[in-house]
Amino acid sequence: MHSPPRVSAPRRALWYLTAPLLAALVGAAALAGPAHADTEPPQERTSVAAHYAGLLEQRPEGAAVVVEDTLLGDYDPVELERSLHESFGRLGVDYYVVARADVEDAASNVSLLAALQDRMGEPGLYVLLQPGESRVQVLGRGVDLPLREAEQVVALERLMTYHTPLDTKADVFVDTLTAPDLAERSELPWYTRFPAGWWVEQRLRELGLQTSGGPAALGEATAAAVGLTASLWALLSAVRYGRRARAAQAGLAGRPPGDRVLSVGRILAPVAGTLTLAAALIHVHTAALPEDEQRVGPTPPDTAPYVASTARLERVAAALSEDPLYVDPRVGEGVGDLSGIVERLAGTDLPVYVAVVPMAASDESGGDLEIFTHALHHVMDQDGVFVVVDDADGSDPQLGAALFGATLGEGVVSPLTEVTGYRFDLTTGRALEELMDVVDQAAAAPGERPDVPGEVEYRADPYPEPSRLSKFLSGEWSTALFVVGPVSALAVLGLVWAVLGARARMDTVPGRSLRPRADRAVRRAAKALEAASADHAGLDRSMREADTALAVLGGEPDELDLVGVVVLAERVVRRLDPDPGTAASADVPVCMVNPLHGPSALYGPTDRLWPERRPARCASCEVLSDRARDRRTLLVAAPSGGRRPHLELDRLWVTTGYGARGRLDTEDLMGESRVH
């Protein structure tokens, strides 16, 4: 049996020293590790969808809610998570909800919900909630819910605004999703099919102060209304003055036709403008504005760390204590390759900590990089250079940097200002390279601290919030008042003028309407004769005129005959009227501009100087200019074709003033009709 080989003393000594030597080497490596751990190649980053999928998988299956810590500035994450569970738990389906800040990250270019659904692979309702949006993004898989109809109703009825809190959005969406009348409410209104209707609907919603720009839009609309009414008052006053002047010149007594309407319009226009202005001011001061419901978190302190919550900062600080370069999982692959920055960080004399994180107005620092760097230094309690990069989508990064216990010299302007802020057309890697060139010039200066962040100083003495009145007046008030209002007034009067002109044109060229009008006039005359007493002074003359009208109407009347029939029949009705004034107007010459207008204004029943003294005209024609009267002259069909002014026809109707001067012989009238 062989005995074990004997070990020499030197070898035995080396054997016993192996363990202590290995321990010493491991300890030295451990001590040197944190300073150079970043020399190792960075691990491959996961996608944003994979990041959220990993967080959702840590929650209860089928009832998963993730509230991102970028909402810590405005929300209590525990309370928000509880509220979201209560809201979506009412649907009775599995749900996977992500509440995060609205940041343009790399996932925004694709459907994050679709990618998240593919990674989870579970049926249910997938929800994305973000502030700054007037909607709830949802995607269903294997659930029987009217998601499209609910989204349609939320958009149509504007149930949410950009300022609606996330928990309120969830409640409103679930209430809409479970509403019994959802199908009817989701139908598009008829006016949305037309661009003009859609525009009007949008403007009305702005005037209802349902948007952030509502007060300014309401102010502009009010200014336009005031300008419109003021311009209408001035224009109506000018028109009334001109008509009264022409009436006085013509010798008309009393008010000219239309004067009462103009006077009422002059009163109503300023009253309407005043009421509109008062109503708008009351509305803008009492209505609930969208920003009134905006969720506002606790007021951050005015001393370090300058933030109300350090939860996210502690997570970032823990990562930076292991590796001086931290890239937030949400950033994903958007920032590109940062291996060159890893090497630069390994060779710096001063500690440099770089955090690439998504920033948002709802986070603990209000999206302010300077505050974030100070808060991060406070949490880590380490001197060095702290760099924060906001680059969620890999383009136009924003850099912020602060030196604690270090200095760049006594320059009046710090070189950091040239490499921080927004770096357009640069990648994160390139922007950090330029910043590191400046940081390499820094030297240790124990006790040196940067100035207090400017935002913190602003908190102590903020600018006053704009009042509702200032918002009301913030639009193009002067333009609306002095341009839009007067132009609108001219447009309104132009429309009225066009309508009145069309009506006057119909009176000027009655055409086919003459026969029905003549029939109605003859029937009224017959009823007046039946109701008149046998001893009425004008009965005999009225009967002769009625017989003439009936005889002409029973023959082959042309348009001028029909006009004469109307004049005779209406004269019979006036003569037999029980009112003496109306009866006296029966023998007044009719308006020779258009006999259908009725009696003239400047002649009495015993006046026999017409037409030697002046043409017979009704009051409305008397106050018109010569050109306007020419446009109102009655046109009738001429035997030669076309239409001619009735005064140009050599007919008994015209030469006798439609019976005002001399009797009308029935045989002669009917003979003229057959000839013409």
SEVEX-290232 format. One record per residue (C-alpha): chain; residue in one letter; x, y, z. Coordinates in steps of 0.2 Angstrom, whole numbers, plus 5000, padded with zeros to 4 digits. Layout:
 c r   c1   c2   c3
 A A    X    Y    Z
...
//
This chain:
 c r   c1   c2   c3
 A M 5000 5000 5000
 A H 5007 5016 4995
 A S 5009 5030 5007
 A P 5003 5048 5002
 A P 5016 5058 4995
 A R 5024 5070 5007
 A V 5022 5089 5004
 A S 5037 5100 5006
 A A 5037 5114 5018
 A P 5037 5128 5005
 A R 5023 5120 4996
 A R 5013 5118 5012
 A A 5016 5137 5016
 A L 5009 5142 4999
 A W 4994 5131 5001
 A Y 4990 5139 5017
 A L 4993 5157 5010
 A T 4981 5154 4995
 A A 4965 5158 5004
 A P 4971 5174 5012
 A L 4978 5180 4995
 A L 4962 5176 4986
 A A 4952 5185 5000
 A A 4963 5201 4998
 A L 4961 5201 4979
 A V 4942 5200 4980
 A G 4942 5213 4993
 A A 4952 5225 4983
 A A 4941 5222 4968
 A A 4926 5225 4978
 A L 4933 5242 4984
 A A 4938 5247 4967
 A G 4921 5240 4959
 A P 4909 5255 4962
 A A 4921 5267 4954
 A H 4924 5257 4938
 A A 4908 5246 4937
 A D 4902 5256 4923
 A T 4917 5251 4912
 A E 4907 5235 4908
 A P 4896 5235 4893
 A P 4879 5241 4897
 A Q 4865 5229 4898
 A E 4853 5228 4884
 A R 4838 5239 4887
 A T 4820 5233 4887
 A S 4807 5241 4877
 A V 4794 5252 4885
 A A 4780 5239 4883
 A A 4791 5226 4891
 A H 4794 5237 4906
 A Y 4776 5240 4909
 A A 4772 5222 4906
 A G 4784 5217 4919
 A L 4776 5229 4932
 A L 4759 5223 4928
 A E 4764 5205 4930
 A Q 4769 5209 4948
 A R 4751 5214 4951
 A P 4736 5203 4955
 A E 4731 5194 4939
 A G 4716 5202 4930
 A A 4716 5217 4942
 A A 4732 5225 4938
 A V 4735 5244 4940
 A V 4752 5253 4938
 A V 4754 5271 4943
 A E 4770 5278 4937
 A D 4781 5288 4949
 A T 4781 5302 4936
 A L 4764 5307 4943
 A L 4770 5310 4960
 A G 4769 5329 4959
 A D 4750 5329 4957
 A Y 4744 5313 4963
 A D 4745 5301 4978
 A P 4750 5285 4970
 A V 4741 5274 4983
 A E 4725 5284 4982
 A L 4725 5285 4963
 A E 4728 5266 4962
 A R 4714 5262 4974
 A S 4702 5274 4964
 A L 4707 5266 4948
 A H 4703 5249 4955
 A E 4686 5255 4961
 A S 4682 5262 4944
 A F 4687 5248 4932
 A G 4682 5235 4945
 A R 4664 5239 4941
 A L 4665 5232 4923
 A G 4666 5214 4929
 A V 4681 5210 4917
 A D 4699 5208 4919
 A Y 4708 5225 4917
 A Y 4726 5231 4915
 A V 4728 5249 4918
 A V 4744 5260 4916
 A A 4743 5278 4923
 A R 4758 5288 4918
 A A 4764 5306 4913
 A D 4761 5312 4896
 A V 4779 5311 4888
 A E 4783 5309 4870
 A D 4793 5293 4873
 A A 4799 5280 4860
 A A 4782 5271 4863
 A S 4772 5285 4857
 A N 4776 5282 4839
 A V 4767 5265 4840
 A S 4752 5258 4849
 A L 4758 5255 4867
 A L 4742 5247 4872
 A A 4744 5235 4857
 A A 4762 5230 4861
 A L 4757 5228 4879
 A Q 4743 5217 4875
 A D 4754 5206 4864
 A R 4766 5204 4878
 A M 4754 5201 4892
 A G 4744 5189 4881
 A E 4729 5189 4892
 A P 4711 5193 4888
 A G 4704 5209 4896
 A L 4703 5228 4895
 A Y 4719 5237 4893
 A V 4719 5255 4898
 A L 4732 5270 4896
 A L 4728 5285 4907
 A Q 4739 5301 4904
 A P 4736 5319 4910
 A G 4735 5332 4897
 A E 4723 5322 4886
 A S 4704 5323 4885
 A R 4701 5305 4882
 A V 4705 5287 4890
 A Q 4715 5276 4878
 A V 4707 5258 4879
 A L 4710 5242 4870
 A G 4699 5226 4872
 A R 4704 5208 4870
 A G 4690 5195 4872
 A V 4679 5207 4881
 A D 4661 5212 4876
 A L 4661 5230 4879
 A P 4655 5245 4868
 A L 4672 5253 4868
 A R 4670 5262 4851
 A E 4653 5269 4856
 A A 4660 5275 4873
 A E 4675 5284 4865
 A Q 4663 5292 4853
 A V 4652 5299 4866
 A V 4666 5305 4876
 A A 4672 5315 4861
 A L 4655 5321 4855
 A E 4649 5327 4872
 A R 4666 5333 4878
 A L 4665 5324 4894
 A M 4683 5326 4898
 A T 4696 5341 4896
 A Y 4714 5341 4896
 A H 4713 5346 4915
 A T 4702 5332 4920
 A P 4710 5322 4934
 A L 4714 5304 4930
 A D 4703 5296 4943
 A T 4689 5307 4937
 A K 4692 5302 4919
 A A 4691 5284 4924
 A D 4675 5286 4933
 A V 4667 5296 4918
 A F 4673 5283 4905
 A V 4666 5268 4915
 A D 4650 5278 4918
 A T 4648 5281 4899
 A L 4653 5263 4895
 A T 4639 5256 4906
 A A 4626 5270 4901
 A P 4609 5262 4895
 A D 4607 5275 4882
 A L 4625 5274 4875
 A A 4620 5268 4858
 A E 4608 5283 4855
 A R 4621 5295 4862
 A S 4635 5288 4850
 A E 4625 5293 4834
 A L 4633 5308 4825
 A P 4622 5323 4825
 A W 4617 5328 4808
 A Y 4626 5345 4808
 A T 4643 5336 4811
 A R 4642 5330 4793
 A F 4644 5348 4786
 A P 4661 5357 4789
 A A 4651 5373 4794
 A G 4640 5364 4807
 A W 4656 5356 4815
 A W 4664 5374 4816
 A V 4649 5382 4823
 A E 4648 5367 4836
 A Q 4666 5370 4841
 A R 4663 5389 4843
 A L 4648 5386 4854
 A R 4657 5374 4865
 A E 4671 5387 4867
 A L 4658 5400 4871
 A G 4652 5388 4884
 A L 4670 5389 4892
 A Q 4672 5370 4890
 A T 4690 5373 4883
 A S 4705 5382 4889
 A G 4703 5396 4876
 A G 4685 5398 4880
 A P 4686 5415 4890
 A A 4696 5423 4876
 A A 4684 5416 4863
 A L 4669 5422 4873
 A G 4678 5439 4874
 A E 4681 5440 4856
 A A 4663 5435 4852
 A T 4656 5448 4865
 A A 4667 5462 4857
 A A 4660 5457 4840
 A A 4642 5458 4847
 A V 4645 5475 4855
 A G 4653 5481 4839
 A L 4639 5474 4829
 A T 4625 5482 4839
 A A 4634 5499 4840
 A S 4636 5499 4821
 A L 4618 5494 4819
 A W 4613 5508 4830
 A A 4623 5521 4820
 A L 4617 5514 4803
 A L 4599 5513 4808
 A S 4600 5531 4815
 A A 4608 5537 4798
 A V 4594 5528 4788
 A R 4580 5535 4799
 A Y 4587 5553 4798
 A G 4588 5552 4779
 A R 4571 5545 4777
 A R 4564 5558 4789
 A A 4573 5572 4779
 A R 4566 5566 4763
 A A 4548 5564 4770
 A A 4549 5582 4777
 A Q 4555 5588 4760
 A A 4541 5580 4751
 A G 4528 5587 4763
 A L 4523 5571 4772
 A A 4515 5574 4789
 A G 4519 5562 4803
 A R 4531 5547 4803
 A P 4536 5540 4786
 A P 4533 5522 4783
 A G 4546 5511 4792
 A D 4550 5524 4804
 A R 4543 5514 4819
 A V 4553 5499 4814
 A L 4569 5509 4813
 A S 4566 5518 4830
 A V 4563 5501 4838
 A G 4579 5494 4830
 A R 4589 5509 4837
 A I 4583 5505 4854
 A L 4585 5486 4853
 A A 4603 5487 4846
 A P 4611 5495 4861
 A V 4600 5486 4873
 A A 4605 5470 4865
 A G 4624 5475 4866
 A T 4623 5480 4884
 A L 4614 5464 4889
 A T 4626 5453 4879
 A L 4641 5461 4887
 A A 4633 5460 4905
 A A 4629 5441 4902
 A A 4646 5437 4895
 A L 4654 5445 4911
 A I 4643 5436 4923
 A H 4646 5420 4913
 A V 4665 5421 4913
 A H 4665 5425 4932
 A T 4653 5412 4938
 A A 4656 5397 4926
 A A 4667 5382 4930
 A L 4683 5383 4919
 A P 4692 5367 4913
 A E 4707 5372 4923
 A D 4697 5373 4939
 A E 4696 5354 4940
 A Q 4715 5352 4937
 A R 4723 5341 4950
 A V 4736 5351 4960
 A G 4748 5342 4972
 A P 4755 5348 4988
 A T 4766 5363 4988
 A P 4784 5359 4987
 A P 4796 5365 5001
 A D 4806 5380 4998
 A T 4822 5372 5005
 A A 4831 5356 4998
 A P 4826 5344 4992
 A Y 4813 5357 4984
 A V 4801 5342 4980
 A A 4786 5336 4990
 A S 4790 5317 4986
 A T 4807 5309 4984
 A A 4801 5292 4979
 A R 4807 5292 4962
 A L 4823 5301 4967
 A E 4827 5288 4979
 A R 4825 5275 4965
 A V 4836 5284 4954
 A A 4849 5288 4968
 A A 4850 5269 4972
 A A 4854 5265 4954
 A L 4867 5279 4953
 A S 4876 5273 4968
 A E 4879 5257 4958
 A D 4882 5264 4941
 A P 4885 5283 4938
 A L 4875 5281 4922
 A Y 4856 5278 4925
 A V 4844 5276 4910
 A D 4826 5275 4916
 A P 4817 5259 4909
 A R 4803 5270 4902
 A V 4816 5278 4890
 A G 4820 5261 4882
 A E 4830 5261 4867
 A G 4826 5279 4862
 A V 4843 5287 4868
 A G 4853 5275 4857
 A D 4871 5269 4861
 A L 4879 5277 4876
 A S 4894 5266 4878
 A G 4906 5281 4874
 A I 4898 5290 4889
 A V 4901 5275 4900
 A E 4920 5276 4896
 A R 4920 5295 4899
 A L 4912 5293 4916
 A A 4925 5279 4921
 A G 4939 5292 4918
 A T 4933 5307 4927
 A D 4943 5314 4942
 A L 4927 5321 4950
 A P 4912 5310 4953
 A V 4899 5313 4939
 A Y 4881 5306 4940
 A V 4871 5305 4924
 A A 4852 5301 4925
 A V 4842 5299 4909
 A V 4824 5300 4914
 A P 4807 5306 4907
 A M 4802 5323 4914
 A A 4784 5329 4914
 A A 4774 5344 4922
 A S 4765 5331 4933
 A D 4781 5324 4941
 A E 4789 5329 4958
 A S 4800 5342 4951
 A G 4786 5350 4939
 A G 4797 5345 4924
 A D 4811 5357 4930
 A L 4828 5349 4927
 A E 4837 5361 4939
 A I 4826 5356 4953
 A F 4828 5338 4949
 A T 4847 5339 4950
 A H 4847 5348 4967
 A A 4834 5335 4974
 A L 4845 5321 4968
 A H 4860 5328 4976
 A H 4850 5330 4992
 A V 4845 5312 4992
 A M 4862 5305 4987
 A D 4871 5317 4999
 A Q 4887 5316 4988
 A D 4897 5330 4980
 A G 4901 5330 4962
 A V 4893 5334 4945
 A F 4874 5329 4943
 A V 4867 5328 4926
 A V 4849 5325 4921
 A V 4844 5322 4903
 A D 4826 5322 4897
 A D 4826 5313 4881
 A A 4811 5300 4881
 A D 4810 5298 4862
 A G 4828 5300 4856
 A S 4827 5317 4849
 A D 4831 5335 4854
 A P 4837 5331 4872
 A Q 4836 5343 4886
 A L 4851 5343 4898
 A G 4852 5351 4915
 A A 4868 5350 4926
 A A 4874 5357 4943
 A L 4890 5356 4952
 A F 4891 5352 4971
 A G 4908 5354 4979
 A A 4916 5358 4962
 A T 4919 5373 4952
 A L 4923 5378 4934
 A G 4933 5394 4938
 A E 4929 5412 4940
 A G 4921 5415 4923
 A V 4907 5428 4923
 A V 4896 5416 4913
 A S 4897 5397 4917
 A P 4902 5386 4902
 A L 4888 5375 4907
 A T 4875 5387 4900
 A E 4882 5383 4883
 A V 4880 5364 4884
 A T 4864 5363 4894
 A G 4846 5366 4889
 A Y 4838 5360 4873
 A R 4851 5353 4861
 A F 4842 5352 4845
 A D 4848 5341 4831
 A L 4859 5331 4843
 A T 4857 5314 4850
 A T 4859 5311 4869
 A G 4876 5303 4867
 A R 4883 5318 4857
 A A 4875 5331 4869
 A L 4883 5322 4884
 A E 4900 5321 4875
 A E 4900 5340 4873
 A L 4894 5342 4892
 A M 4908 5330 4897
 A D 4921 5341 4888
 A V 4916 5355 4900
 A V 4915 5344 4915
 A D 4932 5338 4913
 A Q 4938 5356 4917
 A A 4930 5356 4934
 A A 4940 5355 4950
 A A 4935 5350 4967
 A A 4929 5364 4978
 A P 4923 5358 4995
 A G 4908 5367 5001
 A E 4904 5375 4984
 A R 4886 5375 4980
 A P 4876 5382 4965
 A D 4863 5395 4967
 A V 4845 5390 4972
 A P 4835 5385 4957
 A G 4826 5399 4948
 A E 4809 5390 4949
 A V 4811 5389 4968
 A E 4814 5408 4969
 A Y 4798 5410 4958
 A R 4788 5400 4970
 A A 4792 5412 4984
 A D 4786 5427 4973
 A P 4776 5420 4959
 A Y 4768 5431 4945
 A P 4750 5434 4949
 A E 4738 5422 4941
 A P 4729 5430 4927
 A S 4711 5435 4932
 A R 4696 5429 4923
 A L 4693 5446 4916
 A S 4711 5447 4909
 A K 4708 5430 4901
 A F 4691 5437 4894
 A L 4701 5452 4887
 A S 4716 5442 4881
 A G 4709 5438 4863
 A E 4709 5450 4848
 A W 4696 5462 4857
 A S 4700 5477 4847
 A T 4699 5468 4830
 A A 4683 5460 4835
 A L 4676 5477 4841
 A F 4681 5489 4827
 A V 4682 5477 4812
 A V 4672 5461 4814
 A G 4658 5470 4823
 A P 4655 5484 4810
 A V 4658 5472 4795
 A S 4645 5460 4803
 A A 4633 5474 4804
 A L 4635 5479 4786
 A A 4633 5460 4782
 A V 4617 5460 4792
 A L 4610 5475 4784
 A G 4615 5469 4767
 A L 4605 5453 4770
 A V 4590 5463 4776
 A W 4592 5474 4761
 A A 4593 5459 4749
 A V 4577 5451 4757
 A L 4568 5468 4756
 A G 4574 5470 4738
 A A 4568 5452 4733
 A R 4551 5456 4741
 A A 4551 5473 4731
 A R 4555 5464 4715
 A M 4541 5452 4718
 A D 4529 5467 4720
 A T 4537 5475 4704
 A V 4534 5459 4694
 A P 4519 5450 4702
 A G 4516 5440 4686
 A R 4506 5424 4690
 A S 4502 5430 4708
 A L 4490 5443 4700
 A R 4476 5431 4696
 A P 4474 5424 4713
 A R 4476 5441 4721
 A A 4462 5448 4709
 A D 4450 5434 4714
 A R 4453 5437 4732
 A A 4450 5455 4730
 A V 4434 5453 4721
 A R 4428 5441 4734
 A R 4431 5454 4748
 A A 4422 5467 4738
 A A 4407 5456 4736
 A K 4407 5453 4755
 A A 4408 5472 4758
 A L 4394 5475 4747
 A E 4383 5462 4755
 A A 4387 5469 4772
 A A 4384 5488 4767
 A S 4368 5496 4772
 A A 4356 5501 4758
 A D 4357 5520 4762
 A H 4376 5520 4761
 A A 4382 5536 4752
 A G 4395 5527 4742
 A L 4385 5511 4738
 A D 4380 5516 4720
 A R 4398 5520 4715
 A S 4405 5505 4723
 A M 4392 5493 4714
 A R 4398 5501 4697
 A E 4416 5498 4701
 A A 4413 5480 4707
 A D 4403 5476 4692
 A T 4417 5483 4681
 A A 4430 5473 4690
 A L 4419 5457 4689
 A A 4416 5460 4670
 A V 4434 5462 4666
 A L 4439 5447 4677
 A G 4426 5437 4668
 A G 4433 5441 4651
 A E 4451 5438 4645
 A P 4461 5450 4656
 A D 4479 5453 4654
 A E 4491 5458 4668
 A L 4487 5476 4667
 A D 4468 5472 4668
 A L 4471 5461 4683
 A V 4480 5476 4691
 A G 4465 5487 4688
 A V 4453 5474 4695
 A V 4463 5473 4711
 A V 4463 5492 4712
 A L 4444 5493 4709
 A A 4440 5479 4721
 A E 4451 5486 4735
 A R 4443 5504 4732
 A V 4426 5496 4735
 A V 4432 5488 4751
 A R 4439 5504 4758
 A R 4424 5515 4753
 A L 4412 5503 4762
 A D 4423 5502 4778
 A P 4414 5509 4793
 A D 4429 5519 4798
 A P 4427 5537 4790
 A G 4445 5539 4788
 A T 4447 5523 4778
 A A 4431 5527 4768
 A A 4438 5544 4763
 A S 4454 5536 4756
 A A 4444 5526 4743
 A D 4444 5541 4732
 A V 4462 5546 4734
 A P 4472 5543 4718
 A V 4482 5527 4719
 A C 4501 5526 4719
 A M 4507 5527 4701
 A V 4524 5520 4705
 A N 4514 5504 4708
 A P 4495 5505 4710
 A L 4495 5489 4720
 A H 4503 5500 4734
 A G 4487 5508 4738
 A P 4482 5526 4740
 A S 4494 5540 4737
 A A 4500 5551 4752
 A L 4499 5569 4747
 A Y 4482 5569 4739
 A G 4465 5570 4747
 A P 4448 5564 4740
 A T 4443 5581 4733
 A D 4460 5585 4726
 A R 4458 5587 4707
 A L 4476 5594 4703
 A W 4483 5577 4700
 A P 4494 5575 4690
 A E 4497 5593 4686
 A R 4504 5597 4704
 A R 4514 5581 4707
 A P 4514 5563 4703
 A A 4503 5552 4715
 A R 4514 5541 4726
 A C 4512 5532 4742
 A A 4521 5537 4757
 A S 4534 5523 4755
 A C 4538 5528 4738
 A E 4538 5546 4742
 A V 4553 5545 4754
 A L 4564 5535 4741
 A S 4576 5542 4729
 A D 4572 5544 4711
 A R 4583 5529 4706
 A A 4575 5518 4720
 A R 4557 5523 4714
 A D 4562 5518 4696
 A R 4567 5501 4703
 A R 4550 5499 4711
 A T 4539 5504 4696
 A L 4526 5491 4692
 A L 4531 5480 4676
 A V 4518 5471 4667
 A A 4518 5460 4651
 A A 4518 5470 4635
 A P 4509 5465 4619
 A S 4525 5465 4610
 A G 4533 5453 4622
 A G 4544 5456 4638
 A R 4539 5468 4652
 A R 4537 5486 4652
 A P 4533 5499 4665
 A H 4514 5501 4667
 A L 4515 5520 4664
 A E 4522 5517 4646
 A L 4506 5508 4641
 A D 4492 5519 4632
 A R 4478 5511 4641
 A L 4462 5518 4650
 A W 4469 5511 4666
 A V 4484 5522 4665
 A T 4476 5537 4658
 A T 4462 5538 4671
 A G 4473 5534 4685
 A Y 4464 5517 4688
 A G 4448 5526 4689
 A A 4454 5541 4700
 A R 4450 5553 4686
 A G 4435 5549 4676
 A R 4424 5534 4675
 A L 4430 5518 4668
 A D 4419 5511 4654
 A T 4418 5492 4654
 A E 4416 5490 4636
 A D 4431 5501 4632
 A L 4442 5491 4645
 A M 4437 5474 4638
 A G 4439 5481 4620
 A E 4457 5486 4625
 A S 4460 5469 4632
 A R 4455 5460 4616
 A V 4465 5472 4605
 A H 4481 5470 4616
//
